[in-house]
């Protein structure tokens, strides 16, 4: 319990707020912060660092390089579920591939025949001097 209090004090959190990551994740005693993206924070709050939307001594999220304001917002629920997005993507890819395989023998293009010369031998004209 004393270790937990010391870790909570080290990160500026109360003992109720402090929850460490599981040991197998390898983050040590770093606190497990809520998954709130920078874009979801209040833009009108007077932050100490307004560019990053964070205050002095506020701990960084473990995935802060991923959930920045100009990147993925982890706290937003998507309008279309991920399984449906994958279904549409794979359906379009598979459908395009099947259409290609079906129409592969029906080429569209100008038919070209081999050149037909009137006689055998050299087929050039030049004037010797």
C-alpha positions in Angstrom: 0.0 0.0 0.0 2.9 2.3 0.7 4.4 1.7 -2.7 1.0 2.5 -4.3 0.8 5.8 -2.3 4.3 6.7 -3.3 3.7 6.0 -7.0 0.4 8.0 -6.9 2.2 10.9 -5.3 5.0 10.7 -7.9 2.5 11.1 -10.7 0.5 13.8 -9.0 -2.6 11.6 -8.6 -4.8 10.7 -5.6 -4.7 7.1 -4.4 -8.2 6.6 -5.7 -7.3 7.8 -9.2 -4.0 5.8 -9.4 -4.4 2.5 -11.2 -1.1 0.9 -12.6 -0.9 -1.1 -15.8 -0.7 -4.9 -15.5 2.8 -6.2 -14.8 3.0 -8.1 -18.1 2.6 -5.0 -20.2 6.0 -3.7 -19.0 5.1 -0.1 -18.1 6.3 -0.5 -14.5 4.3 1.7 -12.0 3.1 4.2 -14.7 -0.6 5.1 -14.2 -3.3 3.8 -16.4 -5.0 7.0 -17.6 -8.4 7.1 -19.2 -8.5 6.9 -23.0 -9.4 10.5 -23.8 -7.9 11.9 -27.0 -6.5 15.4 -27.1 -9.1 16.4 -29.6 -11.9 15.5 -27.1 -10.6 17.8 -24.4 -12.2 21.2 -23.8 -10.6 23.8 -26.2 -11.5 26.8 -24.0 -10.0 25.5 -20.8 -6.9 27.6 -19.8 -4.3 25.0 -20.1 -0.7 25.6 -19.1 0.4 24.2 -22.4 -2.4 25.1 -24.8 -0.8 23.5 -27.8 -0.8 20.1 -26.2 -4.0 20.7 -24.1 -2.3 19.7 -20.9 -1.3 21.2 -17.6 2.1 21.4 -15.8 3.0 18.0 -14.2 0.1 16.2 -15.8 1.3 12.7 -16.8 1.4 11.8 -20.5 -0.8 9.0 -21.7 1.1 5.9 -22.7 -0.2 6.2 -26.3 0.1 10.0 -26.4 2.0 9.9 -29.7 -1.0 8.1 -31.3 -3.9 10.0 -29.7 -2.7 13.5 -30.3 -4.9 16.3 -31.6 -3.7 15.8 -35.2 -4.0 12.0 -35.1 -6.4 9.2 -34.1 -9.0 10.1 -31.5 -9.5 7.0 -29.4 -12.4 8.4 -27.4 -14.7 8.8 -30.4 -17.1 6.0 -31.4 -17.3 5.6 -35.1 -20.6 5.9 -36.9 -19.9 2.8 -38.9 -18.6 -0.2 -36.9 -15.2 -1.6 -37.8 -16.5 -5.0 -38.8 -18.8 -3.4 -41.3 -15.9 -1.3 -42.7 -13.8 -4.4 -43.1 -16.7 -6.2 -44.7 -17.2 -3.5 -47.3 -13.5 -3.2 -48.0 -12.9 -6.9 -48.5 -16.2 -7.2 -50.5 -15.0 -4.5 -52.9 -11.5 -6.0 -53.2 -12.9 -9.5 -53.7 -15.6 -8.3 -56.1 -13.0 -6.3 -58.2 -10.7 -9.4 -58.3 -13.6 -11.7 -59.4 -14.6 -9.1 -62.1 -11.0 -9.0 -63.3 -10.8 -12.8 -63.5 -14.1 -13.1 -65.3 -13.3 -10.4 -67.9 -9.6 -11.3 -68.3 -10.3 -13.2 -71.6 -12.3 -10.3 -73.1 -9.6 -7.8 -73.8 -10.6 -4.4 -75.1 -8.2 -2.8 -77.6 -7.3 -2.3 -81.2 -6.5 -5.6 -82.9 -3.0 -5.5 -84.4 -1.9 -7.8 -87.2 1.6 -8.5 -88.3 3.1 -6.3 -91.1 2.4 -7.8 -94.5 5.1 -7.0 -97.1 4.6 -7.6 -100.8 7.7 -9.7 -101.4 10.5 -11.5 -99.6 13.9 -9.8 -99.2 15.0 -6.4 -98.0 12.1 -3.9 -97.5 13.9 -0.6 -97.6 14.6 2.0 -100.2 17.6 4.1 -100.5 19.5 5.8 -103.3 23.2 4.9 -103.6 25.3 7.8 -104.7 
